[in-house]
Amino acid sequence: MLNDIESNVDYLNFKIVAGPVATMIKQGGTKPISIGVSGNWGAGKSSMVRMIADALKGDDPDSKYEVIDFNAWLYQGYEDARLALLQHVADKLADLIKSRKTTSERFKDFLARINWFKVVIASLPIAAKGIVGTLAMGPIGGIAAAFESVLKKVKSIKTDKIPEYIESCTKNLPDLQGYLNQATETSMPKEIESLRSSFADTLSDLDVRLVIVVDDLDRCLPDVALSTLEAMRLLLMVDRTIFVIAADETMIRQAVRLRYGSEAIDTDRETSYFDKLVQIPVKVPRPGPNEVKCYIMMLLAELAVQQGRLSEEARQAAATCLRSAIKKSWAGKLTRAVLANAFGNFATKISDLIDIADQVSGIMTTSSSIGGNPRLIKRFLNNLMIRKMIAESQEMGLSFDALVKLHLFERCAPMGAFDELAALVVNSEDGKLTEFAKWEKAGEHDEELKDVPDKWRGEFFKQWIGLSPSLENLDLRPYIYLSQEDKKRIIPNNDLSPEGRSALSVLSETKKYNSALLAIINRVEVSEIEVIFERVKAKAVAHQWPAISLLQLLHIPVAFPAFAENYVRFLEAMPPGKRDVSLVPLLSNYQWANALLMSWENDSVTPKNTIRAIQALKKGGK
C-alpha cells in the first residue's frame, strides 16, 4: 500500500519551486525570513516544505542549517500550542548544545524565560491567552497595561503552589524560583524582548540558522491554529531564524473570522493576518498532465516493488530518469515510450502498469473530482489495490486494466453516472452491455455518442470510452459487485428469497399498472421490498425515466404505504419533461400524491397534456 505521508522524492517537479526558494534564503545570509506554503488539502504542502528544508541543508554534514519539525496537530487537546512550539525549539537547542559538549548561559536564560511563560499561562490561562494573543494583532508595546494586572494576580497566588508547578515542568532549572521573583518586578513587553534577545544570542553562540517547519495547521481546530501562529510571533523576525509554514490560507481566514467574529474583522484583515506573518508566499504548483503521469507511474512502480515484479534498483533508476524528463515537460508530452525507456529491461514485466499510467493521467488531471491532487491519486490507487486483492481472494479472475477503467468511471464520472452503469449491468441478462461496441467505435472515430444516458454526455465520457480495454464482451457484474458499498443497490436476484425474486420478476415484466400484482408484492418481507424498490428505481433512471418503469415502481408504495414518501421524492427529482400523462389518473387516487400533482400543474415546463389531465380530474372531482 501507499503511505499518505510527506515525501522528499520529487515525482511532481516541486523542486522547480523549492530550489529557488532555498537559494533566496541562502542569499539572505543571517537575515530572518518567513515563508508561507499554501495549497488545498492534499496538494502537497508537506512535501513542498520538506523539500525546501532539505534544499537548505543539502548534503553538507557541516551545514549551519538546523531543521525543527513542528506539527501543531499532534499537540491538539494535550498541551497549549504556543508553549509546545516554544518548548520544541528549546529542546532542539538543548540537543545541539549537548551534542557539541558546550554550555551557553544565554540559552539557560532563554529556557528560564520559556518556563516563566509556562507559569503565567498555567496559573492564569485566560489572562495569559489575552496577552500572548495580542501579539498576533498589535505591537508588543500595546499590551503593557494588560500584563500589569496579571502581575498583581501572580503575586497573590499561594506561594506553595508555584514551586510545585515549577518543579513538575522544569526539573533542570532549580533556580527558576529566583528568576520568577525577579521577573514579576518587570513588565511583559520587557520579558518578551528579553526572550527574543536570549533566543537570538543562543543562535549566535551556536552559529546556526534555525529552520522551523510548521505543518498540518489545516488539521487543527481554529484556536489551535491561531495559537501556533501567535507563538511564532514571539520568535519571528529574529536573526538566524527561518519559518516555513504550510497552511491553507482559506482555513486561516476562517479561523480568524471565528475567533474575532465576522463583524469585528473585515475580509482585508482576514487576509492580512496571514500576510503579516509571511514574507515569501509560495503556492504549491498544480500538477499538469506530465507531472501526474510521472507521479502515477512511480506510485505504481512502488507497488510493483512490493509485489516483487520490479527491483528497488530499477525503480530508483527509473525515478531519476523520469524526474529529468519532467523538468522539460514544457517541451512536450511525456509519452509511453519515455515511461518504458525509464524502466529498461523491466518495461515488459510491468507493461500493464505503464499502460495504466499513460492512459489514466489525462482524466486524473482534468477531472474535477481528482484534479491532479496527489493525496487523492494515492487514495485512488490504494482503493484499487484493495479491490484487486479482494477479487483475487474470491478467485474472480478479473482483468486488472478493466478494474482500473471502471474504478476511474466510478471516481471521476459526474455524480449519478456510475449508479446508472450499475443499474444497466445488474439488470442485464449476463452482465454484458452490447451498447459499448457502438460507443467505443464512435469514440475511436471521434464521432457523436448517441443513445447514452444523460449523465454520461460530455467530455469525460468521450475520454473514458476510448481507454483500454474494450468492455463490449466483458461480464461487468463482478466489477460492479466490488465497487458497491451499498449492497442493496447491486444485490443479485439469487440473493433474494423466492417471494422476492417473484415480485421483482413480475414488476419488471408488467407493461402497465396492475392491481393484481399487489398480492404478490405483499408476500415479500419489508427488508427485501427496499432492495426491490432501489433496483427498479435505478433501472428507471438508467433508462431515462420511461413511464413503464414509473408505473412498475408505483406498485410498491401502493402495497407498502411507508414507501410513498420515497416514491414522491423520486418523482420530484425526475426531469419535468418526463412527467407522463399516464401517471396522472393513477396518482390522483392517493392523498400522498396530491401536493406532487399540484406542483406539476403549476409548473410551466410540465408537458401540456399532463397539465390538462390534472385539470380535467379536478373538474371531474367537483
C-alpha positions in Angstrom: 0.0 0.0 0.0 1.0 3.6 -0.5 1.6 5.7 2.7 -0.1 9.1 2.9 2.9 10.9 4.3 5.0 13.8 3.0 7.8 12.8 0.6 11.1 14.4 -0.3 11.1 12.3 -3.5 10.1 14.7 -6.2 7.7 13.0 -8.6 5.7 16.2 -9.3 8.6 18.5 -10.1 8.1 20.6 -6.9 11.8 21.3 -6.7 11.5 23.8 -9.5 9.9 26.0 -6.7 11.7 24.6 -3.7 15.2 25.1 -5.1 14.9 28.8 -5.9 13.2 29.5 -2.5 16.1 27.8 -0.7 18.6 29.8 -2.8 16.8 33.1 -2.0 17.1 32.2 1.7 20.8 31.4 1.5 21.4 34.7 -0.3 19.9 36.5 2.6 22.7 35.4 5.0 21.6 35.5 8.6 18.5 37.7 8.0 15.3 36.3 9.3 12.8 35.0 6.7 9.3 33.6 6.9 7.8 31.5 4.1 4.2 30.6 3.7 3.5 27.5 1.5 -0.2 27.4 0.6 -2.4 25.0 -1.2 -5.6 23.0 -1.0 -6.0 19.8 1.1 -3.8 17.1 -0.3 -2.0 19.3 -2.8 1.5 18.5 -1.4 2.2 21.3 1.1 4.0 19.0 3.5 6.2 17.6 0.7 7.0 21.1 -0.5 8.1 22.4 2.9 10.2 19.3 3.4 11.9 19.8 0.1 12.6 23.5 0.9 14.2 22.4 4.3 16.2 19.6 2.6 17.5 22.0 -0.1 18.7 24.4 2.7 20.7 21.6 4.4 21.8 19.9 1.3 24.3 17.0 1.6 26.8 19.1 3.7 27.3 17.4 7.1 28.6 20.7 8.5 25.7 22.7 7.3 24.7 25.6 9.6 21.0 25.0 8.9 19.3 23.0 11.6 15.7 21.9 10.9 12.9 21.6 13.5 9.7 19.9 12.5 6.7 21.2 14.5 3.3 19.5 14.0 0.7 21.5 15.9 -2.0 18.9 15.3 -0.1 16.4 17.5 -0.5 18.7 20.5 -4.1 19.5 19.9 -6.0 18.7 23.1 -2.9 17.8 25.1 -0.9 21.0 25.5 -1.1 24.7 24.8 0.1 25.0 21.2 2.1 28.2 22.0 4.1 26.7 24.8 4.5 23.5 22.8 6.2 25.4 20.0 8.5 27.3 22.3 9.4 24.1 24.2 10.1 22.3 20.9 12.6 25.0 19.9 14.2 24.9 23.3 14.6 21.1 23.2 16.3 21.3 19.8 18.7 23.9 21.0 19.4 21.8 24.1 20.2 18.8 21.9 22.6 20.9 19.8 24.4 22.1 23.0 24.6 18.6 24.3 25.9 17.2 21.0 28.6 19.9 20.9 29.5 19.3 24.5 29.3 23.0 25.2 27.4 25.3 27.5 25.5 28.5 26.9 24.5 30.9 29.7 22.3 32.7 27.3 20.4 29.5 26.4 19.8 29.0 30.1 18.3 32.4 30.2 16.1 31.6 27.2 14.9 28.4 28.7 14.1 30.1 32.0 12.0 32.7 30.3 10.1 30.0 28.4 9.3 28.4 31.8 8.2 31.8 33.1 5.6 31.9 30.3 4.6 28.4 31.4 4.0 29.5 34.9 1.9 32.5 33.8 -0.2 30.6 31.4 -0.7 27.7 33.7 -1.6 30.0 36.6 -3.8 32.4 34.7 -4.8 30.8 31.4 -7.5 33.3 30.4 -5.4 36.4 31.1 -2.3 34.9 29.6 -4.2 34.0 26.5 -5.2 37.6 26.0 -1.7 38.8 26.5 0.0 36.3 24.1 -2.9 36.6 21.6 -2.4 40.3 21.4 1.0 39.7 19.8 -0.7 38.5 16.6 -2.8 41.6 16.1 -0.8 44.5 17.5 2.6 45.8 18.6 4.3 44.4 21.7 4.2 47.7 23.5 0.4 47.8 23.3 0.0 45.0 26.0 1.9 46.5 28.9 -1.3 47.6 30.7 -2.8 44.1 30.4 0.2 42.5 31.9 0.3 44.8 34.9 -3.0 43.4 36.2 -1.6 39.8 35.6 1.4 40.6 37.7 -0.7 41.5 40.7 -2.6 38.2 40.4 0.6 36.2 40.1 1.8 37.8 43.3 -1.4 36.8 45.0 -1.1 33.1 44.1 -0.3 31.0 47.1 3.5 30.6 47.2 3.3 26.9 48.0 1.6 26.3 44.6 4.1 28.0 42.4 7.2 25.9 43.3 5.1 22.8 42.9 4.3 23.6 39.3 7.8 24.8 38.6 9.3 21.5 39.9 6.9 19.5 37.7 7.8 21.2 34.4 11.4 22.5 35.0 13.3 19.9 37.0 16.5 21.0 35.3 16.1 24.6 36.5 16.1 24.7 40.3 16.9 28.4 40.2 13.7 29.3 38.3 12.0 30.4 41.6 14.6 33.1 42.0 14.1 34.2 38.4 10.3 34.2 38.9 10.6 36.6 41.8 12.8 38.9 39.7 10.6 38.7 36.6 7.5 39.7 38.5 9.1 43.1 39.0 9.4 43.7 35.3 6.7 44.1 32.6 5.6 41.7 29.9 6.9 43.7 26.9 10.4 43.7 28.5 10.0 39.9 29.1 9.1 39.3 25.5 12.0 41.4 24.2 14.4 39.6 26.6 13.1 36.3 25.4 13.8 37.2 21.8 17.2 38.6 22.7 18.3 35.5 24.6 17.0 33.4 21.7 19.0 35.3 19.1 22.1 35.3 21.3 21.8 31.5 21.7 21.7 31.0 17.9 24.7 33.3 17.5 26.6 31.4 20.2 25.9 28.1 18.3 26.5 29.7 14.9 23.4 28.0 13.4 20.4 29.1 11.3 17.2 27.5 12.7 14.7 26.3 10.1 11.3 25.9 11.9 8.9 23.9 9.8 5.3 24.3 11.0 3.0 21.8 9.3 -0.6 20.4 9.5 -2.3 23.6 10.6 -5.1 22.6 8.2 -6.0 19.7 10.6 -6.1 21.9 13.7 -9.1 23.4 15.3 -9.2 27.2 14.6 -8.0 28.2 18.1 -5.0 25.8 18.0 -4.0 27.0 14.5 -4.1 30.7 15.6 -2.3 29.9 18.9 0.5 28.3 16.9 0.8 31.4 14.7 0.8 33.6 17.7 3.6 31.7 19.3 5.6 32.1 16.1 5.3 35.9 16.6 7.4 35.5 19.7 10.3 34.1 17.7 9.6 35.5 14.3 12.0 38.0 12.7 14.9 37.1 15.0 18.2 36.9 13.2 19.2 33.4 12.0 15.6 32.1 12.0 13.6 30.7 9.1 10.0 29.8 9.5 8.4 27.6 6.8 4.7 27.4 7.3 2.4 25.1 5.4 -1.2 26.2 5.6 -4.4 26.6 3.6 -4.9 30.4 3.5 -8.7 29.8 3.3 -8.5 27.9 6.6 -6.6 30.7 8.3 -9.1 33.3 7.2 -11.9 31.1 8.5 -10.1 30.7 11.9 -9.6 34.5 12.2 -13.3 35.1 11.4 -14.4 32.5 14.0 -12.2 34.0 16.7 -12.9 37.7 16.2 -16.3 37.5 14.6 -17.3 38.5 11.1 -18.5 41.9 12.3 -15.3 42.7 14.2 -12.9 42.0 11.3 -13.3 42.5 7.6 -12.1 40.4 4.6 -9.0 42.5 4.1 -7.9 42.0 7.7 -8.6 38.3 7.5 -6.1 38.1 4.6 -3.5 40.4 6.1 -3.4 38.3 9.3 -1.5 35.6 7.5 0.3 38.0 5.1 1.9 39.8 8.1 3.5 36.6 9.2 4.8 35.7 5.7 7.5 37.4 3.7 7.7 34.9 0.8 4.3 33.4 -0.3 4.7 30.2 -2.2 1.8 28.4 -3.9 2.1 24.7 -4.4 2.0 24.3 -8.2 -0.9 22.3 -9.6 0.5 19.3 -11.5 0.0 19.2 -15.2 -0.6 16.0 -17.3 3.1 15.1 -17.5 3.7 15.5 -13.8 0.5 13.5 -13.0 1.6 10.8 -15.4 5.1 10.6 -13.8 3.5 10.6 -10.3 1.1 7.7 -11.1 3.9 5.7 -12.8 6.2 6.0 -9.8 3.4 5.1 -7.4 2.6 2.0 -9.5 6.3 1.2 -9.5 6.4 1.3 -5.7 3.5 -1.2 -5.7 5.4 -3.3 -8.3 8.4 -3.5 -5.9 6.1 -4.5 -3.1 4.7 -7.3 -5.3 8.1 -8.5 -6.4 7.6 -7.5 -10.0 10.3 -4.8 -10.0 13.6 -4.4 -8.2 14.2 -1.4 -6.0 17.3 -0.5 -8.0 15.3 -0.4 -11.2 12.6 1.7 -9.6 15.2 4.2 -8.3 16.9 4.4 -11.7 13.5 5.0 -13.4 12.7 7.7 -10.9 15.9 9.5 -11.7 15.2 9.2 -15.4 11.6 10.4 -15.1 12.5 13.3 -12.9 14.9 14.5 -15.5 12.1 14.2 -18.1 9.5 16.2 -16.3 12.0 19.1 -15.8 11.5 19.5 -19.5 7.7 18.9 -19.5 7.3 22.3 -21.1 8.9 20.9 -24.3 6.3 18.3 -25.0 4.3 15.3 -23.9 5.6 12.6 -21.6 5.0 9.7 -23.9 4.5 6.0 -23.2 7.9 5.4 -24.9 9.6 7.7 -22.3 8.0 5.7 -19.5 9.0 2.4 -20.9 12.6 3.5 -21.6 12.9 4.6 -18.0 12.5 1.0 -16.8 14.8 -0.6 -19.4 14.6 -4.4 -19.4 11.8 -4.3 -16.7 9.4 -2.5 -19.0 7.9 -5.7 -20.4 7.3 -7.1 -16.9 5.3 -4.0 -15.9 3.8 -3.1 -19.3 0.3 -3.2 -17.9 1.2 -0.6 -15.3 2.9 1.6 -17.9 -0.3 1.4 -20.0 -2.4 2.4 -17.0 -0.2 5.4 -16.1 -0.1 6.5 -19.7 -3.9 6.3 -20.2 -5.5 7.5 -16.9 -3.2 10.5 -16.2 -5.2 12.8 -18.6 -8.6 12.1 -16.8 -7.0 12.3 -13.4 -5.6 15.7 -14.3 -8.7 17.2 -15.7 -11.4 15.5 -13.6 -13.0 17.9 -11.1 -13.1 15.1 -8.5 -9.4 14.5 -8.5 -7.8 17.4 -10.4 -4.2 16.1 -10.1 -4.4 16.1 -6.3 -1.5 13.9 -5.1 -3.4 12.6 -2.0 -6.5 11.8 -4.0 -4.4 9.9 -6.5 -2.8 7.8 -3.8 -6.2 7.0 -2.3 -7.5 6.0 -5.7 -4.6 3.6 -6.2 -4.9 2.2 -2.7 -8.6 1.6 -3.1 -7.9 0.0 -6.4 -5.3 -2.4 -4.9 -7.7 -3.4 -2.1 -10.3 -4.3 -4.7 -7.7 -6.3 -6.7 -6.8 -8.3 -3.6 -10.5 -8.9 -2.8 -11.0 -10.1 -6.3 -8.0 -12.5 -6.1 -9.2 -13.9 -2.7 -12.6 -14.7 -4.2 -11.0 -16.1 -7.4 -12.9 -13.7 -9.6 -10.3 -13.8 -12.4 -10.8 -10.1 -13.2 -8.8 -8.1 -15.7 -6.8 -5.5 -13.8 -6.9 -2.9 -16.6 -10.7 -3.3 -16.8 -10.9 -2.8 -13.0 -8.8 0.4 -13.3 -11.1 1.7 -16.1 -14.3 1.0 -14.2 -12.8 2.4 -10.9 -11.9 5.6 -12.9 -15.5 5.9 -14.1 -16.8 5.4 -10.5 -14.4 8.0 -9.1 -14.4 10.7 -11.8 -17.7 10.5 -13.7 -20.4 13.0 -12.9 -22.5 12.3 -9.9 -25.0 9.5 -10.5 -23.4 8.3 -13.7 -21.9 5.2 -12.1 -25.3 4.4 -10.5 -26.8 4.3 -14.0 -24.0 1.9 -15.2 -24.5 -0.3 -12.2 -28.3 -0.5 -12.8 -27.7 -1.4 -16.5 -25.3 -4.1 -15.6 -27.3 -5.7 -12.8 -30.5 -5.7 -14.9 -28.8 -7.2 -17.9 -29.0 -10.9 -18.7 -25.3 -11.8 -18.5 -23.7 -8.6 -17.2 -22.6 -7.6 -20.7 -23.6 -4.3 -22.3 -23.6 -4.6 -26.0 -24.1 -0.9 -26.3 -20.4 -0.5 -25.5 -19.5 -1.7 -29.0 -21.1 1.3 -30.8 -20.0 3.8 -28.1 -16.3 2.6 -28.3 -16.4 2.7 -32.1 -17.8 6.2 -32.0 -15.2 7.3 -29.5 -12.4 5.8 -31.7 -13.6 7.9 -34.7 -14.3 11.0 -32.6 -18.0 10.8 -33.6 -21.0 11.9 -31.6 -22.0 9.4 -28.9 -25.7 8.5 -29.3 -28.2 6.8 -27.0 -26.1 7.3 -23.9 -27.7 8.2 -20.5 -27.9 11.9 -19.9 -25.3 11.9 -17.1 -22.8 10.2 -19.5 -22.8 13.0 -22.0 -19.8 15.4 -22.0 -16.1 15.4 -22.4 -15.4 12.9 -19.6 -17.2 10.0 -21.2 -15.6 10.8 -24.6 -12.2 10.4 -22.9 -13.1 7.4 -20.8 -14.7 5.3 -23.5 -11.5 5.4 -25.5 -9.4 3.8 -22.8 -8.3 0.2 -22.9 -9.6 -2.4 -22.6 -12.9 -2.7 -24.6 -15.8 -3.5 -22.3 -18.1 -4.8 -25.1 -17.9 -8.6 -24.3 -16.9 -8.4 -20.6 -19.2 -9.6 -17.8 -19.2 -6.5 -15.6 -21.2 -7.9 -12.7 -18.1 -8.8 -10.6 -16.6 -5.4 -11.1 -19.9 -3.7 -10.1 -20.1 -6.0 -7.1 -16.6 -5.0 -5.9 -17.4 -1.3 -6.3 -20.5 -1.2 -4.3 -20.6 -0.4 -0.6 -24.4 -0.3 -0.6 -25.3 -3.9 -1.1 -29.0 -3.0 -1.6 -28.2 -1.5 -4.9 -26.5 -4.4 -6.6 -27.8 -7.4 -4.7 -28.2 -10.2 -7.3 -31.5 -11.9 -7.9 -30.4 -15.2 -6.3 -29.7 -13.4 -3.0 -33.5 -12.6 -2.7 -36.0 -15.0 -1.3 -38.3 -16.9 -3.7 -41.0 -14.4 -2.9 -38.7 -11.5 -3.5 -37.5 -12.9 -6.9 -41.1 -13.5 -7.9 -42.1 -9.9 -7.1 -39.1 -8.4 -8.9 -39.8 -10.6 -11.9 -43.5 -9.6 -12.3 -42.7 -5.9 -11.7 -40.0 -5.9 -14.3 -42.2 -7.7 -16.9 -45.5 -5.8 -16.5 -46.3 -3.2 -19.1 -48.9 -1.3 -17.1 -50.1 -0.8 -13.6 -51.9 -4.0 -12.4 -53.5 -4.1 -9.0 -53.5 -7.9 -9.2 -49.7 -7.8 -8.5 -50.2 -6.2 -5.1 -50.9 -9.6 -3.6 -47.6 -11.0 -4.8 -45.7 -7.9 -3.5 -47.4 -8.1 -0.1 -45.9 -11.6 0.5 -42.3 -10.1 0.5 -40.5 -9.0 3.6 -40.1 -5.3 4.0 -36.3 -5.5 4.0 -36.4 -7.1 0.6 -39.0 -4.6 -0.7 -36.4 -1.9 0.0 -34.0 -3.8 -2.2 -36.5 -4.2 -5.0 -37.5 -0.6 -4.8 -33.9 0.5 -5.2 -33.4 -1.9 -8.1 -36.5 -0.8 -10.1 -35.7 2.9 -9.3 -32.1 2.5 -10.6 -33.4 0.9 -13.7 -35.8 3.8 -14.3 -33.0 6.3 -14.0 -30.6 4.3 -16.2 -33.3 4.1 -19.0 -34.2 7.8 -18.8 -37.3 7.7 -16.7 -39.6 5.7 -19.0 -43.3 5.8 -18.0 -43.4 2.0 -17.8 -40.7 1.9 -15.1 -42.5 4.6 -13.1 -45.8 2.6 -13.3 -43.9 -0.6 -12.2 -42.4 1.3 -9.3 -45.8 2.7 -8.2 -47.0 -0.8 -7.1 -44.6 -0.7 -4.1 -45.9 2.4 -2.3 -49.5 1.2 -3.0 -48.7 -2.1 -1.4 -46.4 -0.6 1.3 -47.5 3.0 2.1 -44.3 3.5 4.1 -42.5 3.9 0.7 -44.9 6.6 -0.5 -42.6 9.5 0.6 -39.6 7.9 -1.2 -41.6 7.5 -4.3 -42.8 11.1 -4.3 -39.2 12.3 -3.7 -38.1 10.2 -6.7 -40.7 11.7 -8.9 -39.8 15.2 -7.7 -36.2 14.6 -8.9 -37.5 13.5 -12.3 -36.9 15.8 -15.3 -40.1 17.9 -15.9 -40.4 16.6 -19.4 -40.8 13.0 -18.1 -44.0 13.8 -16.2 -46.0 11.4 -18.3 -49.8 11.8 -18.6 -50.4 8.1 -17.9 -49.3 8.6 -14.3 -52.0 11.3 -13.5 -55.1 9.2 -13.1 -53.3 6.6 -11.0 -51.6 9.1 -8.7 -54.8 11.0 -8.2 -56.2 8.0 -6.2 -53.7 8.7 -3.4 -53.7 11.6 -1.0 -49.9 11.4 -0.6 -49.6 12.4 -4.3 -51.9 15.5 -4.2 -49.1 18.0 -3.5 -47.0 16.5 -6.2 -49.7 16.7 -8.8 -50.4 20.3 -7.8 -46.8 21.2 -8.3 -46.8 19.6 -11.7 -49.9 21.6 -12.7 -48.4 24.9 -11.6 -45.0 24.3 -13.3 -45.0 25.7 -16.9 -42.4 23.2 -18.0 -44.7 20.2 -17.3 -45.9 18.7 -20.6 -49.2 20.4 -21.7 -51.2 17.2 -21.9 -50.2 16.2 -18.4 -51.3 19.6 -17.1 -54.6 19.3 -18.9 -55.2 15.8 -17.5 -54.6 17.1 -13.9 -57.0 20.0 -14.5 -59.7 17.6 -16.0 -59.5 15.4 -13.0 -60.0 18.3 -10.7 -63.1 19.5 -12.6 -64.5 15.9 -12.6 -64.0 15.7 -8.9 -66.1 18.8 -8.4 
